[in-house]
Amino acid sequence: MTDDEHYFTADPSVAFRREPVRASVWGVDLTLDSGSGVFARGRVDVGTAVLFRETEAPTQGHVLDLGCGYGLIGLAAAVASPAVRVTAVDVNERALLLARENAAALGVAERYRAVLPEQVEPTTTYDEIWSNPPIRVGKQALHDLLLTWLPRLAPGGRAVMVVGKNLGADSLQRWLGEQGWPTTRLASAKGFRILETRRG
């Protein structure tokens, strides 16, 4: 079993080894710690790299990094704009530990909170949700996840997600529309779709 297969478990069983990741995204240079048992250990995932290349960073407001892993998306947003505050959620305790440590090392810990989903106040709303969602948890689990968090978008808010075309990006886009969440394709590159879901 590979390390990545553990990334959506609460307490990965693989031995913990840290591995640095260096990334230049949204005009900022980041050095982060990743680790075994956490998604995309030692690298920037291809889908996430496409997401960064095809979008611009949020400039203000409360951002949710859904399925944050070691924190790359939310931390990039916090570093790129001092007017952004981030809540990052993941079921993987090891990922959350790394994300918090990375936030402290980058000097954004006062605007960055990494917690388990159940530690988030259900009435909290977000101006934007950013995610490379855990498609491999299965369709039903993914649908449940999105229908839990999308309603927490503030009026006029949006969610931006990267999804592999071969992992059902187009059917997910249709399904979101059918659920009352109009979704458009912002970009397509390297077999990935960037989807934007708007709250009216």
Secondary structure, 3 states (H helix, E strand, C coil): CCHHHHCCCCCCCCCCCEEEEEEEECCEEEEEEEECCCCCCCCCCHHHHHHHHHCCCCCCEEEEEECCCCCHHHHHHHHHCCCEEEEEECCCHHHHHHHHHHHHHHCCHHHEEEECHHHCCCCCCEEEEEECCCHHHCHHHHHHHHHHHHHHEEEEEEEEEEEEHHHCHHHHHHHHHHCCCCEEEEEEECCEEEEEEECC
